[in-house]
């Protein structure tokens, strides 16, 4: 495929799947060591963000034009999953920041140059609920809104906000806008029981001017019909959103479940209960065997649809609506498997797992929090794919 010449030299070397997996794996010990710090800070530690930048993992899906690697979405999900084995909260921040770099390609080339031309590793946070309002003025809009659940916003130089522009003719246009950090106020409201270290705080924009080149029509963006994508040939830039892409959230949940299994094995292997070696009990062996099977099944289940979609797009083929909804169904069900395995392992760990200094209880909470994302709601995902199978018209990925 053709690649656009980088704006600045030297460009970052193009990473391979093996490079990404190795670099993410190398960070597991550091993330694990900083997990308690992240929870206490209620945001990602600065050292972790520095590691993400230094490893170039944030550029996995970025355009080569700005020194990125343009790798398929399943490789990025693999990185998210791997990092979640270290700590789910810090992995969640990586998941959001790396995906937001991909979302920036929907904006105009002028906006992309404004962000990445000055800093090829500039970080972007996001707020997807369409609560913002734009008032049209000459050259753009005045934007206001209270935007919640913006993971990693403490580390972002730019934010993307969703909302509507109310035009003089009564037309209500759904848009996403790009706003610099200097135009927002962060609200320290992230007091939660899981994924505390993700720092998913609220930010407020109050009448900030947003020029036209930093506004993108949501309908056109969802359809991939935006000028910012012109010249970007890699399939990752044209992947259908809202269905297959939900696997990135699942990657955190399943990675956390894998971390739960690893921690349970470390905790249980030498453990005795009232003089009995716990690992020698058939019940313990059943817990480990069944949970490991569920985690492996979940991994294969959520990754397969996105990997197949990327391969199909590489061949120049179109991903169907049924395949999009199939991907969402698998992502949501895999998250349910992750919860089930995590719950069983936590229950089997006994009373000592309840103490605040036990990693087991934190992983347990984080897995539940990751699986609670609205994109992973099982009833919605199951019904959506069920409509496709039944031939019901109007089936949607949302």
ChimeraX attribute file (.defattr): number of C-alpha atoms within 10 A of each C-alpha:
attribute: neighborCount
match mode: 1-to-1
recipient: residues
	/A:1	7
	/A:2	8
	/A:3	13
	/A:4	12
	/A:5	13
	/A:6	15
	/A:7	15
	/A:8	14
	/A:9	9
	/A:10	8
	/A:11	16
	/A:12	16
	/A:13	11
	/A:14	15
	/A:15	16
	/A:16	13
	/A:17	15
	/A:18	10
	/A:19	13
	/A:20	21
	/A:21	19
	/A:22	13
	/A:23	18
	/A:24	24
	/A:25	17
	/A:26	15
	/A:27	18
	/A:28	18
	/A:29	14
	/A:30	15
	/A:31	26
	/A:32	20
	/A:33	12
	/A:34	20
	/A:35	24
	/A:36	19
	/A:37	15
	/A:38	24
	/A:39	22
	/A:40	13
	/A:41	14
	/A:42	22
	/A:43	25
	/A:44	31
	/A:45	21
	/A:46	12
	/A:47	12
	/A:48	19
	/A:49	19
	/A:50	11
	/A:51	17
	/A:52	20
	/A:53	15
	/A:54	11
	/A:55	16
	/A:56	20
	/A:57	24
	/A:58	27
	/A:59	28
	/A:60	27
	/A:61	24
	/A:62	26
	/A:63	25
	/A:64	23
	/A:65	21
	/A:66	23
	/A:67	24
	/A:68	24
	/A:69	23
	/A:70	23
	/A:71	24
	/A:72	22
	/A:73	26
	/A:74	25
	/A:75	20
	/A:76	25
	/A:77	25
	/A:78	21
	/A:79	27
	/A:80	31
	/A:81	32
	/A:82	29
	/A:83	33
	/A:84	33
	/A:85	29
	/A:86	27
	/A:87	31
	/A:88	38
	/A:89	35
	/A:90	30
	/A:91	30
	/A:92	30
	/A:93	27
	/A:94	26
	/A:95	26
	/A:96	24
	/A:97	26
	/A:98	23
	/A:99	24
	/A:100	20
	/A:101	24
	/A:102	20
	/A:103	17
	/A:104	22
	/A:105	22
	/A:106	27
	/A:107	22
	/A:108	20
	/A:109	17
	/A:110	12
	/A:111	20
	/A:112	20
	/A:113	15
	/A:114	13
	/A:115	20
	/A:116	19
	/A:117	16
	/A:118	11
	/A:119	12
	/A:120	20
	/A:121	21
	/A:122	17
	/A:123	23
	/A:124	28
	/A:125	28
	/A:126	28
	/A:127	24
	/A:128	15
	/A:129	14
	/A:130	15
	/A:131	15
	/A:132	24
	/A:133	25
	/A:134	24
	/A:135	17
	/A:136	17
	/A:137	12
	/A:138	9
	/A:139	10
	/A:140	16
	/A:141	22
	/A:142	18
	/A:143	23
	/A:144	20
	/A:145	20
	/A:146	19
	/A:147	25
	/A:148	21
	/A:149	19
	/A:150	27
	/A:151	29
	/A:152	27
	/A:153	28
	/A:154	19
	/A:155	20
	/A:156	17
	/A:157	17
	/A:158	20
	/A:159	21
	/A:160	21
	/A:161	30
	/A:162	22
	/A:163	24
	/A:164	22
	/A:165	21
	/A:166	16
	/A:167	12
	/A:168	9
	/A:169	6
	/A:170	8
	/A:171	10
	/A:172	13
	/A:173	16
	/A:174	19
	/A:175	21
	/A:176	26
	/A:177	25
	/A:178	24
	/A:179	23
	/A:180	15
	/A:181	19
	/A:182	10
	/A:183	17
	/A:184	21
	/A:185	13
	/A:186	17
	/A:187	13
	/A:188	13
	/A:189	14
	/A:190	20
	/A:191	12
	/A:192	13
	/A:193	12
	/A:194	20
	/A:195	30
	/A:196	26
	/A:197	30
	/A:198	29
	/A:199	30
	/A:200	29
	/A:201	22
	/A:202	20
	/A:203	25
	/A:204	16
	/A:205	22
	/A:206	15
	/A:207	16
	/A:208	17
	/A:209	20
	/A:210	22
	/A:211	17
	/A:212	17
	/A:213	17
	/A:214	21
	/A:215	22
	/A:216	22
	/A:217	18
	/A:218	20
	/A:219	14
	/A:220	14
	/A:221	20
	/A:222	15
	/A:223	12
	/A:224	18
	/A:225	15
	/A:226	18
	/A:227	15
	/A:228	19
	/A:229	19
	/A:230	14
	/A:231	11
	/A:232	19
	/A:233	16
	/A:234	21
	/A:235	21
	/A:236	21
	/A:237	22
	/A:238	18
	/A:239	23
	/A:240	21
	/A:241	15
	/A:242	17
	/A:243	26
	/A:244	28
	/A:245	22
	/A:246	24
	/A:247	30
	/A:248	25
	/A:249	25
	/A:250	33
	/A:251	35
	/A:252	34
	/A:253	36
	/A:254	36
	/A:255	29
	/A:256	34
	/A:257	35
	/A:258	27
	/A:259	27
	/A:260	27
	/A:261	24
	/A:262	15
	/A:263	17
	/A:264	20
	/A:265	16
	/A:266	11
	/A:267	15
	/A:268	16
	/A:269	12
	/A:270	10
	/A:271	15
	/A:272	12
	/A:273	8
	/A:274	7
	/A:275	7
	/A:276	10
	/A:277	13
	/A:278	18
	/A:279	16
	/A:280	11
	/A:281	10
	/A:282	10
	/A:283	12
	/A:284	15
	/A:285	13
	/A:286	11
	/A:287	17
	/A:288	20
	/A:289	11
	/A:290	13
	/A:291	24
	/A:292	20
	/A:293	14
	/A:294	23
	/A:295	26
	/A:296	15
	/A:297	15
	/A:298	27
	/A:299	24
	/A:300	13
	/A:301	21
	/A:302	29
	/A:303	24
	/A:304	16
	/A:305	24
	/A:306	30
	/A:307	16
	/A:308	15
	/A:309	26
	/A:310	23
	/A:311	14
	/A:312	14
	/A:313	16
	/A:314	16
	/A:315	10
	/A:316	10
	/A:317	11
	/A:318	13
	/A:319	16
	/A:320	11
	/A:321	16
	/A:322	19
	/A:323	20
	/A:324	24
	/A:325	27
	/A:326	24
	/A:327	29
	/A:328	33
	/A:329	30
	/A:330	30
	/A:331	35
	/A:332	31
	/A:333	23
	/A:334	30
	/A:335	32
	/A:336	23
	/A:337	23
	/A:338	32
	/A:339	25
	/A:340	16
	/A:341	27
	/A:342	31
	/A:343	18
	/A:344	14
	/A:345	25
	/A:346	19
	/A:347	14
	/A:348	16
	/A:349	19
	/A:350	10
	/A:351	9
	/A:352	11
	/A:353	19
	/A:354	15
	/A:355	11
	/A:356	11
	/A:357	11
	/A:358	14
	/A:359	20
	/A:360	25
	/A:361	17
	/A:362	26
	/A:363	31
	/A:364	24
	/A:365	19
	/A:366	26
	/A:367	29
	/A:368	23
	/A:369	20
	/A:370	24
	/A:371	26
	/A:372	18
	/A:373	13
	/A:374	12
	/A:375	21
	/A:376	25
	/A:377	18
	/A:378	21
	/A:379	11
	/A:380	17
	/A:381	24
	/A:382	17
	/A:383	14
	/A:384	22
	/A:385	24
	/A:386	17
	/A:387	16
	/A:388	18
	/A:389	10
	/A:390	8
	/A:391	10
	/A:392	10
	/A:393	8
	/A:394	8
	/A:395	16
	/A:396	16
	/A:397	21
	/A:398	12
